[in-house]
Amino acid sequence: RVADVAHEVLPDLDHDVDYDKHEIARTAAFIAAELSLTSGEPCDAATIAETMPDDERAASEKSWADLSEAERTWAKQLGIKGANAWDAGTAPVWSKAWRQLQQEQR
């Protein structure tokens, strides 16, 4: 088998926007499934989309107060302790290259 191809139609998808959490969730689910990045359970795009914020701004453009609970959890996973480290950009993770991150931070 070379590839399985499917045409996915996303209702109400507007291609003139920079952010559509449902499109991103489908992409993430596809990549996770194809690269076997899941822990044995299927990766569901709807479940991924539920954890994603409706706010289209990148997390790096938000203050700590504007982050969703999921974004704060992810920030803490990176080692960012709270608002001051986030808002001031002083957390040690900001000065690390990707290859320097621990596996659970990626």
C-alpha positions as CSV (number, residue, x, y, z in Angstrom):
1,R,0.0,0.0,0.0
2,V,1.4,3.4,-0.9
3,A,-1.3,5.6,0.6
4,D,-4.8,5.9,1.8
5,V,-6.4,9.1,0.5
6,A,-9.7,10.6,1.8
7,H,-11.4,13.8,0.9
8,E,-12.6,15.5,4.0
9,V,-15.2,18.3,3.8
10,L,-15.4,20.6,6.8
11,P,-18.7,22.3,7.1
12,D,-18.5,26.1,7.3
13,L,-14.8,26.2,6.7
14,D,-13.7,29.6,5.5
15,H,-10.4,29.3,3.7
16,D,-9.8,33.1,4.1
17,V,-9.0,32.7,7.9
18,D,-5.7,32.0,9.5
19,Y,-7.1,29.7,12.2
20,D,-9.8,27.0,12.2
21,K,-9.5,24.7,15.2
22,H,-11.4,21.9,13.5
23,E,-9.1,21.9,10.5
24,I,-6.1,22.0,12.7
25,A,-7.5,19.2,14.9
26,R,-8.2,17.0,11.8
27,T,-4.6,17.6,10.7
28,A,-3.2,16.8,14.1
29,A,-5.3,13.6,14.3
30,F,-4.2,12.5,10.8
31,I,-0.5,13.1,11.6
32,A,-0.7,11.4,15.0
33,A,-2.4,8.3,13.4
34,E,0.0,8.1,10.4
35,L,3.1,8.5,12.5
36,S,1.8,6.1,15.2
37,L,2.1,8.9,17.9
38,T,-0.9,7.7,19.9
39,S,-0.8,5.4,22.9
40,G,-2.8,2.7,21.2
41,E,-6.1,4.5,21.3
42,P,-7.5,6.3,18.2
43,C,-6.9,10.0,18.0
44,D,-10.2,11.7,17.6
45,A,-10.3,15.1,15.8
46,A,-13.4,16.2,17.7
47,T,-11.7,15.5,21.1
48,I,-8.6,17.4,20.0
49,A,-10.8,20.4,18.8
50,E,-12.5,20.5,22.2
51,T,-9.2,21.2,23.9
52,M,-8.3,24.0,21.5
53,P,-9.1,27.6,22.2
54,D,-11.6,29.6,20.1
55,D,-9.3,32.6,20.3
56,E,-7.2,32.6,17.1
57,R,-4.3,34.5,18.5
58,A,-1.1,32.5,19.1
59,A,-0.5,31.7,22.7
60,S,2.7,33.7,22.5
61,E,0.6,36.8,21.7
62,K,-1.5,36.5,24.8
63,S,-1.0,37.5,28.4
64,W,-1.2,34.8,31.1
65,A,-4.7,36.0,32.0
66,D,-5.9,35.5,28.4
67,L,-4.7,31.9,28.1
68,S,-7.2,29.1,28.3
69,E,-6.9,26.4,31.0
70,A,-5.4,24.0,28.4
71,E,-2.9,26.6,27.3
72,R,-1.9,27.2,30.9
73,T,-1.5,23.5,31.4
74,W,0.7,23.3,28.3
75,A,2.8,26.3,29.5
76,K,3.3,24.6,32.9
77,Q,4.4,21.5,31.1
78,L,7.1,23.6,29.5
79,G,8.2,24.7,33.0
80,I,6.5,28.1,33.1
81,K,5.4,28.6,36.6
82,G,2.9,31.4,36.3
83,A,1.9,34.8,35.1
84,N,5.2,36.7,35.7
85,A,7.3,34.1,33.9
86,W,4.9,34.0,31.0
87,D,4.1,37.7,30.6
88,A,7.8,38.8,31.1
89,G,9.2,36.0,29.0
90,T,11.6,35.1,31.7
91,A,11.0,31.3,31.9
92,P,14.1,29.3,31.0
93,V,12.3,27.5,28.3
94,W,12.1,30.6,26.2
95,S,15.9,30.5,25.6
96,K,16.1,26.8,24.7
97,A,16.3,25.3,21.3
98,W,13.8,22.6,20.3
99,R,16.5,19.9,20.6
100,Q,17.2,21.0,24.2
101,L,13.6,20.4,25.3
102,Q,12.8,17.3,27.3
103,Q,10.6,14.8,25.5
104,E,7.5,15.7,27.5
105,Q,8.0,19.4,26.6
106,R,7.8,18.8,22.9
